[in-house]
Each structure stands twice: as C-alpha cells, then as structure tokens.
Amino acid sequence: MSQTLSPTMSDCLDAVSSTFSAVFARIDGWRVAIEALASDSDGTVTVREVDDLTESLVLASLSAENALTIGAGFVARPGFLVDSEYHLAWWLGHSNTFGVGSADPILRRLVAEEDPSSEQFRDYTTLEWWRVPAATGARHITGPYVDYLCTDDYTLTLTVPVRYRESLIGVVGTDLYVNDIERVLLPHVRAIGGPATVINASGRVVVSTDPHRPTGSLFRTDAPAIPCGDTSLRLVLR
C-alpha cells in the first residue's frame, strides 16, 4: 500500500533528491570529459594529461562561494595511466581543512602516496567509494563516514564509474561534508514535524531530527522507508 505524502514530506523528498541530483549531474559532466580524453588518446593517457583536465573540470565547483563540494577529482584504475600504476587526480577546496593545521585552507592538490611499496600507501580500490561503482557500474553514495584520506571529518563521497571501450578506467566524484548537507536539508526534514530521518542504502543516518540518532549510526527499524527520488537515500518517519 502506498503512503500518502503530506506537502512537507514531499518537499523534503524533493529537497534531498534535487540536492544530490545536482551534484551527480556535475560529476556526470566530468565523466564525459574524461572519457573523451581517453577516447581521443586511444586509451594512452598520462598523469599530466589527466591532472590538467581534472583540475580544469573541478576548479569552479571547489572555488564557488558556499559550495557543497569540498574535494573532487578522478581516481585511476591501477594500470590505466601509462606512467603511474596508481593515481589520484584529486583537489581539495577552500573549506576543506584536511592537513592544514592552524593555517587557512587554500585550493590545493591532495598529496597521496601512490607507490605500492611504501608503508604509507593505501590501496584505494578496497574502499567503498571505489569498490561499489566498479562492481555495479552505477553511481554510488558512500557514507556518512570519517574520511581519513581526504577530510578527517564526517563525509559523503559521491562517485561515478568512468569507462573507455566499455572497460572501467577509474571513478570520478566529489566529497561533501555531512555538516553542510545537514545545513541544507535539516530545515526540510524538521518541517515534517515529529521524528524524521534520512538514511543511506545501508541504513546509516545521514540527517535526523532525532537527537538519539547521530550521523553515521545504524538505524534498525521495520518502519517503511520512502525513497528520495532516484537517489539511494530514504526517508523514515519514526
């Protein structure tokens, strides 16, 4: 039996859907550009080429005032680039405080260890934001989780697979602070009245009006979960 939605519930669902759809639309544009680079180069792409293109693609989103995007870029499939086995073409925005200490953050490239023989190396292909879209061929929302690689804070990572001749060559995506998503969505969730929680596909809390349901906690319930448009997020009224 379908649930009758109040105007405030519909508004909340629309707000969640439109917020994430706008981010994914931007990522899809980046994906198209990177796939075009691979196609134009017959699959022979260098670190310099992918870095230059990726920086030009993500710069505007990272520099925009009040931008939700705090990090963005392309992460290559091991072996795709001709001059580096692993590579993260990833940039951090002005609002991303990762690794800056007491200094003011600036727009900058993420410095990551890409040598598999190094003790500091981390195989990003084992991480959810890579693993799931690589396996499913579909876009994915990872988190909320504490991202120790790029933010050191509660984060949502949105990623989309990138292909060349039907084969995966990497993922492209963006990081969002959960606090920023709460700032945007919580007024719509509160307007419903009563306990209301937005959860991810794994049942983890993204935004909630219930103080007993902190960000990232697992929401175990048999209550109906209402899909938030075509995202993997759902609204639970309990």
N, C-alpha and C positions, 0 to 999 in steps of 0.2 A: 504494500500500500504506500503510495507516495505521500510525502509530508507537505502540508500546506505551509507555505512560507509567508511570514509577515513582511511588510515593506522593509523593516530594519534588517531582517535576516537576509533578504535579497540584496540589500545594499552592501552588507558585509561580504557576502559571497562574491559580488561583483568587484568589490574593492580588492579582495585577495586575488581574484583571477586577473584583473587588469594590471595590478602591480607586477605580478610575476610574468604575465604575458608580454608586457612591455620590455622587461629585461631579456626574456628569451628571444624576442624579435630582434633586439640589438645583437645578441650573440649569433643568431642565425645569419645576420648580415656579415659578421666577421667570418663565420664558417664559409660562406660563399666565396669571400675574397681569398681565403687561404686555400680552398680547393682550386680556385682559378690559378693561383700561383703554382701549385703542384702540377696542374694540367699544362700550363704554359711552359713549364720547365721539364716536361716529360718525366715527372717524378724525381728529378735530380735537384734537390733543394739544399742550400747551405744554411748554416746557423745565421750568418749575416743577413741573408735574404729574408728568412722567416722573422728575425728580430726586427728588421727595418719595417716590414709590412705590419707586424703585430703592434709595434709601438704606434705607428700612424693610425691604426684602427682604434685602439683603446684610449688614446690620449684624451679625446674630447670627453668621454664618459668619466674618466678619472679626474679631470680638471673642472668639471661643471660644479657650480655652486649648489650646495645641498644635495650633492649626488649620492645616491644609494650605493653606487659601485665604489668599493674601497680597494679592489685588486682585480686584475683581469689579464687574460693572455691566452697563449696557445702552449700546450704541452705535447711534445712529440712522442710518437710511438718509438720504442727502442729500435734503432736501426734505420729509421726513415731518413734522417738527415745524413748527408754524405760525409760530414766532418765531425759528428758527435754522436755517440751511441745513445745517450740520454740528454734531453734538453728541455728546460722550462723557459719559454719566452714570456715572462710574467712581470707585470708592472704593478707598483703599489701607489695608491693615491695620497693626496694631501691629508686626508682624515685618517689614514692608516698609521697607527703609532708603533707598528711592529719594528723592533730592533733599533729605535731611535733614542732610547733612554729619556733624558730630560730635554733633548733638542726638539725643535718644531719639525714635524714630518714634512717632507717635500715629495714631489713626484719622482719616483725612482724605480730602478730595475731591482727585482728580487734577486739577491745573491744566494744561490743554492749550489751545494756540492753535486757535481754531475759525474764524478769519477767513481765507478762501482767498486774500485779497490780501496777507497778511502773509508775510514771508520765513521766519518760524518755523512756518508752517502745514505740516502733513503730512497728505496725503490718505490716511486710514486704509482707504479702500476698495481700495487697491492692495496691502494687506498680507494675508498668507496667512490669518490668523485671521478676516478678513472675507471675503476673496475666495472661498475654498473653500466654506464653508457657504452663501454667497449663490448660488454657481453650482450646487451639488449639492442644496441643500435638506436636507442632513443634518448631523448634529453632526460636529465635527472636533476633532482634537488637533493643534495647531501646536507644533513644537519637538521636541527642545530647541533653543533659540536664545537669543541675548543680546537681551533686550527693552529697547531704548533709550528706549522711550516710557513704560514703567511700572515697570521694576525695575532696569535696569542690571546684570542678572545672568542666569545660565542659567535659562531659564523654560520651562514648558509652559503654553500657553494653550488652554483648552477652550471652544469656542463652539458655540452652537445658533442657527439662524435663527428669527426672530420674524416672524409674519405677521398681516396684517389683510385679511380677504376674499381670501385666497389670495395676496396680494401681500406681498413682503418689506418690512418696515418697520424692520429692524435686526437686530442679533445681540446675544445675551446670553451672558455667560460669566464665566470666572474664570481667574486666574493662579495657578500653583503654582511654587515654587522647585524646581528639579531636585534640589538637595541634600536637600530634605525628602522627595521621592519616593524618593531613594536610601536615606534613613534607614528608610523604611517597608518598601521592597521588597528591599533588598540581602540581609538575612538569609535570605529565602526563596530568592533566586537562589543564594546561597552554599551553601545546604543541598543543592542538587542534586549538588554535587561536580564538579570539573573546570570548564573554561571554559563560561560561560553568559552570554548577552547578551540583553537586551530591546531591540528596535528598533522604530522607528515605521514608518509606511506607506512612507516614503521610504528606509528602510534606515539611518536615523540612530540612533546609540546613545543609549538612554535610561539604562539601568543595565547594568553589566557587571562580572563578576568578573575579567576580563582587563585587567591594567594597561596593556596596549598598545592598548586600545580606549577612549579617553577620551569623555566625554559630548559628544554632538553630531557625532562623527566618523562618516564613512560606512563602513558595514560591507559590503564587497563579498564575497559568498560565494554559492556554489551549494548550500550546505547547506540541508536542509529547515527551514522556519520554521513554528513551531507557533502558531496563533492563540491569543491570550489572551482567551478568551471572545468576547463580541461587540464588543470594542474593536478599534481598528485596529492595536494593538500585537501584536508577535510575539516568540516566544522562539526563539533559535538556540543550539544546543549545539555550539559549536566555539570 
